[in-house]
Amino acid sequence: MISRTTISDSATAFWNRRRFLQAAGISALPLTVPGTVAAGVDAQRGFGKGAAPKSCIFILLCGGPSHLDTWDLKPDAPDTIRGPYKPIETTVPGMRINEMHTRLAKLAGQFALIRSMTHVGNISNHFDAMHHLLSGQAGAPADAPYIGSILSKTRPTERGIAPYVWLIKCVGDPVFCAPNIGNAGHLGAMHSALFVGSATNHPAMPTFKAPEELIPTVPAERAVERKSLLEGLNTAGVVQGDRATRDWRDLRDRALELTSGAEGRLPFELDRESTATRERYGMHPLGQNLLLARRLVESGVGFVTVNGWTGPAPGGGGGPPASSWDMHGGEMGMGNAFGAGSYGMGWCLPCLDEGLSALLTDLQERGLLESTLVVVTGEFGRTPNINAPGANPGRQHWPTCYSTILAGGGIRGGRVYGESDKHGAYVKDRPVRPQDLGATIFHTLGVPLDLRLGKDGFTRPVSSGEPLWDLL
């Protein structure tokens, strides 16, 4: 943070980041993290110039969906384990999924299903599980950057497009928020994500607005005049070699370019999509955020994380935009995990089926699926045993076995990778650790796995995992 900048030999001014941008005519922003704005500015410059050569849409089902009730059902298990749902056949022989995934069942040839995800160690809280999952490594240090930030660092673009956007940052109870989602760990905040949307401003709402970064506070002509003035002052006395000064000068220039035209706002104008397209994704936060993710990728953004929040079910409730899939049931006041409430699979699973199937179809029809890796996962799974089966049932956290979907980006669809035991409790075959998933993402997006990153002379490998070669 710049707290003091020398303007001339005879005057010293105290600047904070908000006033610095305001001087250039940029809107007043919540600039607690410099990378938030810088990434946002960068992300918009490339809009309308075509998709990135390789990109990723990472769908994080925050809270941890039950693998036994989604993609790894156990119909022969006892009543206290198997749950109420029946598995249905898909277009891939032997791949059976939840009966409410009627659309995805028809698209099974487009995705691979991993049934052997596992955490190293008993990581049974949201905070740590998400930290390891999103950093793509087990035993991740506290300052570990997440995959999107690593890609921002290792895949620079001449167009200045930030490869890391996060659609709806988790809010509310901090246990659902991985520690470094608001920064980039040891890589520095300039590689953090642009956060878009909230519980009160998401793309399923008719009042949805683009990020404030895109809204100028003064006409473009005035902003240009202010830039010239600032450059004159800078020439008079600013220390050119100061890194912080250079960073904020570059930020001002990018912000000016961003807000001088309407192109940067176009991806967020979902009303440009046909009603039929929007309804195909589903008029709920998850569906419309997936549509927005497609528009961002199509516009050149390289990495988009989509919060799997489905919003409140009809009838109200719903909690913060993070925890739809934390289905403990009545013991935590969340109602029936198998019901149609906001924390029930009767609501959440159809939303996921609707939005994800539309995304895969849309990417395929637009020629983007081969260049766009789609990852769908929670931070862990759920216990085989159902708690409170006679009242409002649910399941507890379970890190030793869970499921993940991969599609596009060169992934071989129509395959099931790995296997869990007969109760879905432990991995039986071909375990996949967070670092293996991370290595698969890096390899798919063209990042060398032997690349090392670090600070102050200390380097760290991008990944210690092994890509899932059989799926590539």
Helices and strands as residue ranges (DSSP letters): E 5-8, E 11-13, H 17-23, H 34-45, E 55-60, G 67-69, H 79-82, E 87-89, E 96-98, H 102-106, G 108-110, E 111-117, H 126-135, H 147-154, E 165-167, G 174-176, G 185-187, G 189-191, E 194-196, G 212-214, H 220-237, H 243-259, G 263-268, G 270-272, H 275-281, H 285-299, E 303-307, G 329-332, H 345-365, E 372-377, E 381-382, E 397-398, E 402-407, E 415-417, E 419-420, E 427-429, H 434-444, E 452-455, E 458-461, G 469-471
